[in-house]
């Protein structure tokens, strides 16, 4: 049976519904991944889980070893990756607590190690990144969410910022003008590295807060945690239905 990788973001440090078989702490050419790999089954399907920010949650977005994470999952035998990501909502229908399955991404990050193709090459390699997310996997996630009775937004442009600070209202206005619907800090280079490794990759974005300037007052940690608790529970329900239907 095929192995699907789950990358857990903020609010999903452990996949508690997973029937754990074993844990591994792999070495990679790029150093250690963010956390150990947890192998197990959910609804009869094999998964491997990795906590993007570590367990406990201690690694900020710009310090994540994305190359080690993706390499470790590929090395473990993963054939596809589903990434959970906490985001801010920019578009009016992407309110806190909503789930969205983005279809495009804009990268605003800098200085992150973002490719496997840079050393010891016998030729320069360019990947096609026209559609950064696997459409087949995206549609399976959308169908699974709907089968689980969840309200899910089909599509959206994910704007990936550097972090770890949140954005200014002016930055969000600029991103909205660029066409972004969601804002997060971990979508890149994760998606590009998965493409380089030829791993189908899709993200489930959990809206944790309104983006800066889209609501009155400051963005608070309490607000984010409240919406994440509900959103991550919905993500697990989606994942369970995905496992049952695969």
Secondary structure as the mmCIF struct_conf table of DSSP 4:
data_model
#
loop_
_struct_conf.conf_type_id
_struct_conf.id
_struct_conf.beg_label_comp_id
_struct_conf.beg_label_asym_id
_struct_conf.beg_label_seq_id
_struct_conf.end_label_comp_id
_struct_conf.end_label_asym_id
_struct_conf.end_label_seq_id
STRN STRN1 UNK A 3 UNK A 8
TURN_TY1_P TURN_TY1_P1 UNK A 10 UNK A 11
BEND BEND1 UNK A 13 UNK A 13
TURN_TY1_P TURN_TY1_P2 UNK A 16 UNK A 17
BEND BEND2 UNK A 18 UNK A 18
STRN STRN2 UNK A 19 UNK A 24
STRN STRN3 UNK A 27 UNK A 28
TURN_TY1_P TURN_TY1_P3 UNK A 29 UNK A 30
STRN STRN4 UNK A 31 UNK A 32
BEND BEND3 UNK A 34 UNK A 35
STRN STRN5 UNK A 37 UNK A 42
TURN_TY1_P TURN_TY1_P4 UNK A 43 UNK A 44
STRN STRN6 UNK A 45 UNK A 51
TURN_TY1_P TURN_TY1_P5 UNK A 52 UNK A 57
HELX_RH_3T_P HELX_RH_3T_P1 UNK A 61 UNK A 63
HELX_RH_AL_P HELX_RH_AL_P1 UNK A 66 UNK A 75
TURN_TY1_P TURN_TY1_P6 UNK A 76 UNK A 77
STRN STRN7 UNK A 80 UNK A 89
BEND BEND4 UNK A 91 UNK A 91
TURN_TY1_P TURN_TY1_P7 UNK A 92 UNK A 93
TURN_TY1_P TURN_TY1_P8 UNK A 96 UNK A 97
STRN STRN8 UNK A 99 UNK A 101
STRN STRN9 UNK A 104 UNK A 107
BEND BEND5 UNK A 111 UNK A 111
BEND BEND6 UNK A 116 UNK A 116
TURN_TY1_P TURN_TY1_P9 UNK A 117 UNK A 118
BEND BEND7 UNK A 119 UNK A 120
BEND BEND8 UNK A 122 UNK A 123
BEND BEND9 UNK A 130 UNK A 131
BEND BEND10 UNK A 133 UNK A 133
HELX_RH_AL_P HELX_RH_AL_P2 UNK A 135 UNK A 147
TURN_TY1_P TURN_TY1_P10 UNK A 148 UNK A 149
STRN STRN10 UNK A 152 UNK A 154
STRN STRN11 UNK A 157 UNK A 160
HELX_LH_PP_P HELX_LH_PP_P1 UNK A 161 UNK A 161
BEND BEND11 UNK A 164 UNK A 165
HELX_LH_PP_P HELX_LH_PP_P2 UNK A 166 UNK A 168
HELX_RH_AL_P HELX_RH_AL_P3 UNK A 169 UNK A 178
TURN_TY1_P TURN_TY1_P11 UNK A 179 UNK A 179
BEND BEND12 UNK A 181 UNK A 181
STRN STRN12 UNK A 182 UNK A 184
BEND BEND13 UNK A 185 UNK A 187
TURN_TY1_P TURN_TY1_P12 UNK A 188 UNK A 189
HELX_RH_AL_P HELX_RH_AL_P4 UNK A 190 UNK A 196
TURN_TY1_P TURN_TY1_P13 UNK A 197 UNK A 198
STRN STRN13 UNK A 200 UNK A 210
HELX_LH_PP_P HELX_LH_PP_P3 UNK A 211 UNK A 211
TURN_TY1_P TURN_TY1_P14 UNK A 212 UNK A 213
BEND BEND14 UNK A 214 UNK A 217
HELX_RH_AL_P HELX_RH_AL_P5 UNK A 221 UNK A 245
#
